[in-house]
Amino acid sequence: MALLYPWFLIGLLSLAIPIVIHFFELRRVQRIVFTNVSFIREVKIISARQRKLRHLLVLIARLCFLFFLVLLFCQPFIPAPEKQDINSNSIGVLIDTSPSMQGSTQGDVLLLDKATELSNGLTSFLPPTTQFYLPGINSQPLDLASFRQRIEELTISGHNLGLTPAINQSRRGNASFKQLFLFSDFQKSALAPQFLSSFDSTQQVFLVPLRRQAAANVYVDSVILDDAFIRTGVDIPIKIRLRNGGNEAANGVQVKVFVGQQLVSAYQADIQAADIAITTVRIRLSSPDVQQCRIQVEDEPIAFDNTYYFTLQPSTRIRIVDIVAGQTPTQQVYGNEPLFDYSVSPSDRLNYQGVAGSDLTVVQELAQVPSGLVEALKRRVSQGGSVLIIPPAEVNARASYTLLFRELGVGPIQWNSVGEGSPVQRELAAPNQQNPFFREVFARQSRPGTMPKAAPIVRWARSGQDILKMRDGDGYLGEFPSGAGKVYLLAAPLLGAYSDFSTHALFVPVMYRLAMQSYQATQLPAYRLTQETVTLPVPTASTKNIGDKAVFKLQQDSNTFIPAQRVQVGEVVLTVPVGMKMPGFYTLTQQGRPITTLAFNQDKRESELASYSVEELRQLIGTTHPNIHLYDVNEGQSVAAQYKAQRVGTPLWQYCLAAALISLLLEVLLLRFWGKAKAAAPQVVPVA
């Protein structure tokens, strides 16, 4: 035990006062005056031994009262096992305001309210001159009153950038404060196990984990379009992927799908904890404009992620460039269909600019593949374009095609030997109707009739997938991933001697599907507020004055954001502004003219409620982080009490006050009730 003000011990000299009074009390003779024995007053019948014991107990009570009263002024305390930092008059307080703090504690108190209450309790033992810092909220020091007011004003933020940026900011402020209190639910999805290394080793860090009450949290993980090519007036299948990020099962969750303000679908979902549920709904677009769509999930009490925003826009015409040496069947397929922006590029007058902007480039039966075309195709597939290669029958052309295959990453490819006479055609195997490529192709009949025949001149060992096969298992139409795009390869020319595929009923739907799968959407249905950049194609006219005042802006209601931006090869790369916190729809404008509408949502990692437990945090701290301390407030003891016990000490003044009052009460009881006079028996005195 130690004394905070030991000089008050001089007050122990006052113990001599009751001792002196005690001795004088013993020596005083009590005098009783009477005139006649008949008038003798009632006297106390007290023995000398009883009187001596009472006086002694009263003396002890008085001495105890004075002793504990003096000790009260000395402020005794039990020294803390850890020494308090000398710069404790500057404290950093970091309160997690991420959306997951909407959860409740075991006592049905909002996590953010609990964090505010605990942080407010720090002011109970700190001196009035203490300065408070709120990293990520206020860079200037706050006094006691301003700190209390500021934390009472804290609300759940619209989005979560994670605690790591705020922790890094606290490192930059380590010259201002050497002690940091962190109140959070410590989500595993937001904090990697190595997050403790982000703290400054010269700071004393106090982690205060808040235990969340078990709950379910259903949110939309993603929206999946099986086909990027969207048309008006046609049912569009959309897969909605729901996930339960909580630790309890969710049953009968209502899910509603809106296109604009119109409800187009509604259903219920049952999802176990940490599980997913995928449901396919069909919607139909009636306008060629961008449609603002949203999915609403009725899930309580955590509701920040109940709405998922996305956009849909009917696709523009698919750009197809056909590089041929003469008339081909593909001209009749693509040239007469308004869905396709079809152009023919003769092999002797190649349109390299058309290749650079095409969705699908068809290279068929060229006598020689120029090196410039090889480079143009390689560049296009690296940007996400698709190439359909139809090999020629001429043997002399194989060397240039082999080079093309190698540059595009297709292969290994083997050429079949060409014998004398007509090629021997073999029948193709029936398509696998479970293959997504043939979805809705055979809607009217269960299986095609007679299959086409072909005499393959190339073969491959493996591919990304074989869309069509020969009956013997060899591939006929293969799909090969290449860069960000795809390469499709036919095993035989379309000439009648090598194949009758171009005259078969299967030819047109296969060519249509190749074109539709090659379509590149100009923008994604949805983006995240926490992603770094958004890349969008822009019209050439919009990029001419980008260096002047024609900057791109993102607008939502009355809020306008100017993101960092750069234009490259007909597309603009926008950096998502840090100030964009609210999910929803944002209009991309340039000089006041709307370009498109973008949908932004919360980072889905915030919806995963799994958090580090107290024991897990203790294991992470271990012995490698001696400057990091853990306060468990879930058992009822406040942060202030634990801090004082470990770093300030345990005060004992309240016990001294109680002991002094008990001593005073004991003295009063002794004087009031001990040795109370007993009435003497009445005596009959004869009168003379």
Order of alpha helices (4+ residues) and beta strands (2+ residues): beta-alpha-alpha-beta-beta-alpha-beta-beta-alpha-alpha-beta-beta-beta-beta-beta-beta-beta-beta-beta-beta-alpha-beta-alpha-beta-alpha-beta-alpha-beta-beta-beta-beta-beta-beta-beta-alpha-beta-beta-alpha-beta-beta-beta-beta-beta-beta-alpha-beta-alpha-beta-alpha
